[in-house]
Amino acid sequence: MRVKALGILLLGAALLGGCTKKAAEPAKAADGKVTTVRFNYTLTVDGKKIDSSEGKPPLSVTLGKGQVIPGLEEALAGMKAGDKRVVTVPPEKGYGPYREEGIKKVPKAALKDLAGLKPGMVVNGQAAGQPFQAVVKAIGDKDITLDLNHPMAGKTLNFDVEIVSVGPAGT
């Protein structure tokens, strides 16, 4: 009689989903799905802190929209709220390699407002209808040498990330 009663209880539990039902899984950032991920981060390059969300609201990105560099987006896929991870992004999945062909000499006449311009400063411009930023490398008598590479080109990026929330796009 006891065996029969236990069998009926187990059958009832299985049919009703009682004790055999799993707890709902936390939402994960999904690759290939439109997912919004909110996260805190600290970016270091060559051991130096470059950027951080510290003291600011978490960064919110929609995966699959190209809102962050590919290496970071790949690392965020599959993470869930509360997850922490150190993400190392090589140049090819970050801002690309440093390219010597990105160094250009331009006539001083091509730039406006040269007053106070010094090597290391960032200038904004437009070429072929496209906006650009460049770092001034050198200033000569007639020319200015500009570096059109992204400042993080050729660098390995290290992110400490902590996921705050994961949800459908727009959340």
N, C-alpha and C positions, 0 to 999 in steps of 0.2 A: 504494500500500500504506500509506503514512504517513497519508493522509487518512482511509482506512478505519479505522485503528487509533484515531485521534483521535476519530472519530465514535462508535466503540464505547465509548470511555472516557467521553465526554460523556453518552451514553445511559445507561450504567451509573451514573454519578454522579447523573443526574436520577432514575432509578428507585429508587436507594437513598437519595436525599435527601442525598447527600454534600456537595459544596461549594456546592450551591444552597440548603441549609437555613439559615434565619435563626437567629441567636442568640435565646434566649428573652428576651422583653421584661420589664423590671422591672414589678412590680405597681404599678398606679396606683389612687389613690383614685377610686372610681367613683360617679357620680351615679346613684341609682336602685338600687344594689346595697348590700347590707349589708356595709359595709367599716369596719374599725377603722384609724384613723390615729393614730400617735403622733408628736408634734411638740414642738419647743421654740419659744418665742415671747417677744417683748417687745411690750407694748402701750404706745403713747404717745398722749396726747391734748393738743392745743394745745402740742406740743413738750415735754411733761413725761412722764417715765416713770411709768406708773400700776401696771403689773403685769409680771411676768416669770417664766419657769420657770427662770431662772438659779439654779444651785445646788440645783435640785429635779429629780425625775424628769420626763421629758417628759409632757405632757398627752396622755391617751388618750381619743379620742372615737369613737363609732360614728356614721358619717354616716347621715342620714335619721332620726335619733332625736331631733332638736331639742336636742342636748346643748350646742351652741354657737350663737351668734347666726347668723341666716341668711346674712349677707354673708360671714362667715368660712367657714361650711360650704360655700358656693358656690365660694369661692376654693380650698379644699382639694381639691375634686373634680378629678380629673385629675392631681394631683401624685403624684410617686413619691419613694421614699427618696433622700435627698441633695438634693432640690430646695429652693431658697431663694426666697422671694418677699416683697415688701413688699405688703401688702394694705391698701387704704383702704376702710373701711366707712362709708357715709353713714348718718345717723341712721335713715332709713326701713328700712335693712337691719341696724340695730344694736338700740338700745334705744328707738327711736321718737322722735318729736318731743317737745320740751318743751311741756307743756300747762298753761296758766294755771289750768284747772279742777282741776288736781292740787294746788293750794294750798287748804288747808281750815283753818278756825278750829274748834277743839274746846274745850269747857269743861275747865278744869283738872281738874275732878272725874272726867273720863273717863280720865285717866292716873294710874297708880299710881306711887309713889315719885318725887316731884318733886324730892327733895333733890339738889342739885348740877346740876340740869338747866340747860343753857345753849344759846343759839343755836348751830347748827352740829352739835350732837350728833344721833346717830341713835337713834330709839326704835322698839321693836317693839310691835306691837299686833295686835288681831283685830277685824274688822268684818264683820258678816254671815257669821260662821263662817270667814272667810278671813284668814290671817295677812298682815301687811304690815310694811314698814319705812318710816319717814319721817324726814326731816331737820327739826329744830326751826328754824324761821325767826325767830320772835319769841315772847317771853313777855310777856303782858299781865297786868293785875290779875286778870281772870276767865278769859281765853282763852289758848290756845297756838296759834300759827299753824304748821301742819305742811306740808311739801312732800312729797307722795306720789309725785312723779316719781322714776324711777330716777336715781341720781346721774349716769349717762352719757347720759340722755335729751337729745336735741338736739345731741349731740356727734358729730363725725367721729372714728372710731377708726382708728388706724394700727398694724397688726401687722407685725412682722418675724417670719416663720415659717421654720423649717427642718424638713423632714420627716425623721423618724428611721426610721419603718417604716410599711408599708401591708400589710394582710392581711385575711383574712376576719374577720367579727365575732368578738370574743372573743379575738383574738390580741394 
